[in-house]
Structure formats: structure tokens, C-alpha cells
Amino acid sequence: MSNTISKEKVMAALATVDDPELHKDLVSLGFIENLKISGNDISFSVMLTTPACPLKDTIRSDCENALRRDIPELGEIKLEFGARVRGDSKLLSKADIPFKNVIAVGAGKGGVGKSTVAVNLAVSLAASGASVGLLDADIYGPNVPSLMGVSEPPVQDGEKLVPVKKYGIEMISMGFLIPGDQALVWRGPMIHSTINQLVTEVAWGDLDYLVVDLPPGTGDAQMSLAQQLPLTGAVVVTTPQIVSVSDTRRGIDAFRKLDVPILGVVENMAGPIFGSGAGESVAKELDVPFLGRLPLDAAVSHSGETGKPLLLKSGDSEAAAALNEMTGKVAAAISVLQG
């Protein structure tokens, strides 16, 4: 039986469907691949700019509706999603850096759950199918190894450290360089040198995303990292209390002075004890995206104590749903930045 549906008709119908984030049609973006026609049935792939796209259901529905509208005789439609993560041009210009995008997770003050957000952001991105690394650059409290359940340090391969791999994520921590529980006094040149070591003297793989857990505040570590490693964007974590929100304003201002785009604000520990809404208000005030509200949940604390991130331990919880939604928004914001 000869085909009654042409490739041209299918592509014309799909050309009426826009990517909801990029606001351009799927055909001109080059997202439609592997189109096959068998009688009145078709199959094709939509290659997105991130596997963590939060709007796959919308895109699927829009494609199917456009095809049914323009080609009434169409039979079965088989649509599969793939992803080809775009790289930050600032990073692609540096031949010795194998990261497509670098996401800084920061906070104006300590104790707001910044490391927990960074760890679960990395886990969620990896679960979507992206290649992900996690750099714990918190010189004051490198907690990522504990949160990830990692006790063994990385091994040396020649002149480079090999990242520890856990839950599908490549991970290096400042804690591996600090003896035991010793407190060290860090000065500017020491911070600069150590961060350079963690970036350039580690055998990182080719990564779609490197998530960096920054120390709290607006000091030398942020400036050193931004100077050595172009940051694609920053996620700023706050709690609902007034003092945290005030520090969040300063944190956002510091990133802006370093020309780092703000991907958005996360309000952590929201609920009856600390209240809620202040994070969303400061995001609106400063004209930056609000990425979501994470509830104060004992499961979050327990997951950190057991070394198994919340998304892997309590994946059906309200907090896990909020974290996955946050990840989708972060990934979408990066896709928009790459245009």
C-alpha cells in the first residue's frame, strides 16, 4: 500500500507547534527527527534542549492536536522524546572545561538548606537522563559527601583526582581536601587556588550540567569561582524568615555584579513554623523567577542523615514533587538562556 500521508504534510502540521519556553516552532528549531510514515501511521522524535523539560505533556498534546487537525486521515501517532543539551557559549569557548552548563546554588546566609537543594537538583537532573556533576565548594561546611552517603575519598589518576560516582553523579567535595573536622582559616589566595584545583585538576567527564554548592554569603569563594568558571546561572535559596530574605537580596545583588544570570529563588522550610511566601515576594520584588516552595519536612532531614537524597528515598512526597518541579524550571530557564 502506498503512503497516503506525505512527510511535507506532517512537517507543515508540526511547524504550527511552538516550544512553550523558546516560543519558536518545533520544525524551525530542528527538534523533529526520525520521522517515519507507514500507511496512515507515523512515528517521530522530538529532540528537546534538556531531558528535564517540564512541559513534555504539553508538547505531546500540542503535536497530536495539530496533526489530527491538519491531517484528519491520520492513524496511529507514536511520539518519543529525546534531548540534546545545548552548551553555554562562555563555557564552550574554553577547551579545557568539559561542562556544557554550570549551575551555582548559593544563599545569602547559612542554615537555609542550600546543600540539600544542590544535591537534589543534581539527582533530579541525573534521573531525567542528563550527565551531571556535583562540586561541593562550600569551604565552611562541605556537607555534600554526608548528604550523598560518600565516605571514601576520590582516587588519584596521574595528576588528576577521579570524581566519586554516586547515584549516577560525578562528585568532588572541598571536604576531601580538609583533614577530618579541622577548622581552617581561608584567605582569598587560598580560596582561589583551591577552587582552581577542584575545577582543573579533577578528571571530570563530559557533563551536561555541573551543579556547584557554594559557601553561604557573598565573599571570595563566589568571586573566585565566577572568575575561573563561567557560571551559566545561579539558584538562590532562602527560608521564609525576614533575616534570610534580607540576605537573599544581597546574594542576588552579588551575582548580578558578577554578571551571573539569576535562574530563580527557592523558598525552603516553608510551613507553619517559619511561615511562607517571603521567598516569592522577594523574587517578585527583584524581578527574578520564583522556582518554588519546599515544605519543612522531617523526611528531608532524615534523608540527609542516611546519605540517600530525598528524591531517591521519598520520591512520592510533597517535598520531592516540589524539587522535581524546581528542577524542570531551572532546566527550562537554562534552555531559554541558550536560545
N, C-alpha and C positions, 0 to 999 in steps of 0.2 A: 504493500500500500504506500502510495506516495504521500509525502508530508503535505498537510493542508495548512500548516502554520509555518510562516517564514521567520527566520532569525530577525529580519528587519522589523516585522510587526512586534515581536517580543521586545526588542530593544527600544522601539518607539514608545511602547507602553511603560516600560521601566524608566524611561527618560522623564516621565512625569512625576516620579517619586523622588522627593528630596531627602537627603540625610538630615534628621531633625536638629543636629548640632551644627553641622557645617553649612546648612542652608543652600546646598547645591545638589543637583540631581545625581543619582547613583551612576548613570551612564557616563556623564562628563567627568565625574570623579574617577572613573576607571574601576569602580567597585564590582562590576558584573563580570564574572569569569565562568568558564567551563559550561557554557550554555549548550544543552543538548535537546534535540527535538525528536520525538518518536511518535509518529502519528499525531494525535491531538494532545499528547502528554509532553511536558517539558521538565527539565531539571537545570539548575544553575546554582552558582555560589555567589554570595555577597561578601566581598573581602573588605572588612572594616579596618579602621585605623587603630583599634585596640580590641583585644579579646574580652575586655571588661566593659564593653559598651552597654550602658544601662537601658538602651532603647531598642533592643533586638526585636521584642514583641511588636513594637510599633512599626518598625521597618518591615517585618514579615507581613503584618496586616496590610500595610500600605501597598506593598508589592502585589499581594494576592488580589486586593481590591482593584488596583489599576489594570492588572492582567485580565481579570474577569470582565471588567467594564469595557475594555478595548478589544478583547478577543473572546466573544461570547461562546464560541465553539470549543474553547479550551477544556481539556480533560484534567488529568492529574497535574498538580504543581508540586515539585519537590525542590525546596529551597534549603540550602545549607549555608552556615556562616563560617567564615574563616577570618583571619586578621593578619595584617602586615603593619606592624607598629612603625610609625614614622619617627625619625630621629630629630632631635633638637639641632638646628644648624650650627649653634655655638659649640656643641659637642662634636658634631661630625667633622668640624674643621681641625680637630685635634687628633692626629693619627694614633697617639699613644693611649687614648681613652676609649675603652670598649663599651661605653654606655650610650644608649640612644637617648635616654631621658634621666634626669636626676631630680628626685623629689625630696626637698628638705622638709622635715617635720620639726617645728620649733614651738616655743612657748615663751611668753614674757617672764614667767616665774616657774619655779619648780613645784612638784607635787600635784600637777594637773592631769597626770596620766598620759603624758606625751609619748613615752616609750611604748606603752600599751597600744596606743593608736598607731605608732610607726610599725610595730610588729604585726598587728592585724591587717594593716594596709598592705604590707608585703605578702602576707599569707593569702589575702583575698585576690591580689593581682596574680599570684602564682597559681591559685586554684582556677583562675579564668583561662589559664594556658600561656600566660606571659612568662618570659625568662626574667627572673628577679634576683637582685642582690640587696643585702641589708647591711649598712655601715653604721655601727654604733660609735658615734663621735662624741658622746657625752663624757667629757673629761671629769665631771664632778660626780657622776653616778652612772657608770656604764652597766645598766641593768639588763640589756638585751640577752646576754648569754643565759641568765636565770629565766627570763621570760620564754626563751626558746628551748630550755632544757638542755643546754650545751655546757658541759664541764671540761671537756678536753680541748686544749688549745690547738690552733692550726699547726700544720707541719710545714717545714721549710723545704722548698724545692729549688735548689740552686740559690739564687739571690732573692727569691721571692717567697712570700708566705702563700700557702694554698688556703683559700677560704673554706671554712667548715660548711658542710652542706646539711641542712636540716629542713624537713618539710618541703623539699624542692627548692629551697632558697639558699643562695651563697651568702655567708655571713662572716663578717670580721668585726671585732669589738675593740675599743680602746682598753677594755678590761683585760685583754690578753697581754697588754704591754705594761700593766701596772701590777707590781708584786702584791699578792694577797689583798689584805684590806688596808694597805698603807694609804695615808693621805699625802698627796703630792702638791707642792706649790707650783702652779703653772704660770709661767711668764709668756709674754707674746711670742718671742722667737721659738720657745719650746713647743707651744701650741702649733705654730706654723709648720715646724719641722715634723711633728708627729702626724698631723693631718696629711701632709705631703706623703709621708711613709705609708699611711693607710690607703691612699689613693693610687700611688705609683709603684709601690713595692709589694703589691699583692697581685697574684695571678688571677685576676677577675676574668670570668668568661664574657662572651658577648651577651650583654644584657639589654632587654627592652627597657627595664626600669631599675634604677638604683635608688632605694629609699634610705635616706640619711637621718638618723636620730641625732639631732643637735643638742648641745647642752642648753639649759634654760638661760634666758637673758639676752643681752644684745652686745656681747663682748667680742674678744679677739677670735674666738673659735668660728663664729659666723663670718667675720670678715676674712679670715684665712681661707675658709672653705670656698667662699664666693670668689676669692682671688685665684684659687688654684683649680677649681672645678666649676665651670659654668652651671648654675642651677636653673633647671627648666622652670621650676616654680616652687612655692612654699605653701605648706599646710600649717596653720597656726591653731594651737589647741588652747582652750581656756575652760575654766569652770564658771558657774553662774555668779560667783561672788564678785562684788564690786572691785575688790583689790586685784583680782585676777584679770578682770576686764580692762582695768586701767593699764596693767602691764601688757595686755594684748595690744592695746593701741600703740604702745612704744615698740613692741615687737614688729608689728606691721609697718610702722614708720621706718624701722631699721632695715627691713627687707627692701622697702621701696627706695631707700637711699643707696642700696647696693644694686639697684635695677633688677631685682628678682620679682617676677610676677607673683601675685598672691592667688593661689588656686582656691583658697577659701578658709573659712573659720569653722572649727569643730567645737561644739559645746559639750564637754564631758561631765560626768557625775551629776546630771540633771535629775531632779526629783524632789520629793517633799523636804529632804534635809537641807539642800543647798539652793532649792528653787530652780527656776528655769527661765529661759527667754533672753537673758542678758547677752549671750553669745550672738544670737540672731540680731539683737538690737545694735551691737557694735559693728557687726558686718554690714548692716544697712547704713549705719552712720558713716562708715568709712568707704562705702561703695565697693565692697568685695563680696564674693559669693558666700552664702551660708551652706555648709556641707552637711549639716545635720546635728542632731542632738542625741548623745549617747546616755542612756539612763544609768543611774547609780545602781549597780547590780552586784550582789555578792559573788556571782559566778565569774565576774571579771577578775576580782581579786583572787579567787580560788584558782583560776586558770593560770594566773601569773605565778602562784606558789608551786604549782605542779609542773611548770615548764611546758605546758601544752596550751597554745594560744586559744582564746575563746572561740574563734571560728571553727577550730578543729575539735573542741571539747563540748561546746553548747551551740552548735550551728543553727538550731531552730529557735534560739532565744530572741527576745526583742532587741537586745544589745547587738547580737550577731546580724540581725536584719538591718539595723541602723549602720553598722560597719560596712556591710556589703553595699548598701545604698551610697554611703560616703565614697567608697572606692570607685563606684561607677561614675560619680560626679567628678572625682579627681581625674580619672582616665579620660573622660569626655572633655574636661577643661584643657588637658594637655593636647588632645587631638585638635581642638579649636586653635590653640596657640600655634600648632604646626601648620594649620591652614590647609 
